[in-house]
Amino acid sequence: MYCSVLDAKDKVLEYKMSQQDEEDKHELPPLIIAMKTSAETNPGHSRGRAAPSSLTQLIGVKPFIYDFAALPELDSFFFPKGPILDAQKQAAKVFGSLETWFLIGGTTCGIQAAIMATYSPGDILILRRNSHSSAISALVLAGAAPKYIIVETAIRELEMEGKKPVAVFVTSPTYHGICSNLSEISRLCHSKGNIPLIVDEARGAHLGFYPHLPCSALKQGADLVVQSTHKGLSSLTKSSMLHMSGNIIDREMICRCLQTLPSTSPSCLLLASLVATPSKLSETPKSIFEEAVKLAVEAKDVIKKLPGYEANKMLYRDHDIICELAGSRYVTLVINLGTCREHVERLVSVIKHLVISSQAFVHGGDDDDKAARRVAHGGETITERALDYLLSVRRKGGIISGASDHQFSSVLVCKLQYVWSGASNSYASISHMHTRTD
């Protein structure tokens, strides 16, 4: 009886799938069509039967049905020749790149691949101090040396030392929405012997699609651009894109790095969300962003001076409002394509209430823990001033990402020693030293 009931449900599901209007079907991207076809004959997870009931109660069985293993008709993720390749070409056309790669390991994977594709052990990368932790991990993986400073000054200093950076890495926009003058940086890099410009545009995938927003990094001359399609646009979490422009960087090296870093079992659901996003943007990009931009401007006028960590806690604890980022004197809130006016009106009302409350943001005084040591980190020195700032962040409830000691009572210093083997291989031995912060 149990089996016959399941079979009956399967037949109903198959019948509903077969009723898809052919005209609508032809409007779908090829990978989506291939997934729909595969779901009829080779549904994932035994048509969802193997899915945990606690999870199907939350999201249903459909995500499992479309969560395929590798199937020939769905193309090869690392060596695409069919619907994935077609979708990447469509994305390149929409975003204005020479070539685009889909990423199912997030922008972290793209940043690491971009840096590793341009670097060999000992090469110098110019980057700013606001770079994402994935750029730092890429330096470790590639064995490259960082030069933390303003781009123009760094290039000039290296020239005086008889050195040249292999690439420049810039985060634009920053986590807080601040955009760099990438046109000028690109011009400078290319005038100094075609130094590649790599841009972490994780929070700027929407740029270039609305006239009142800044131009995209690609339009400003960047050579490699990594975007978190899942942040500013509408793909699923952990799905991103890597765009290449020009011919300064070896595409084969990028492909090899992209084969090394992500999973060899790509998620069809993540890929499908990446495929669907360019199709949506190519329709009416201006109208898609118009309302979101308008709401963002309205909200910004109210929340300019809303302070940090305590506000972040109160917004979440008392009002179920989740901030994207909190600092000691600010919070960052994200408005996306799904945000509506009711959401913003509620946010504004809550913030006004918090600001009016005289006790909302009373902080205790700083304690006296000081650190007199100077500690080497990432090729530079952590000064007493920097250490005091980190300790202050900890006291106010912030999280110091990347510290081996989560309480930040000590700092772990790693000394890398490279042992060379051949022209392109190196092995690193690491020695550790703990230094107290208080």
Order of alpha helices (4+ residues) and beta strands (2+ residues): alpha-alpha-alpha-alpha-alpha-alpha-beta-alpha-beta-alpha-beta-alpha-beta-alpha-beta-beta-alpha-beta-alpha-alpha-alpha-alpha-beta-beta-alpha-beta-beta-alpha-beta-beta
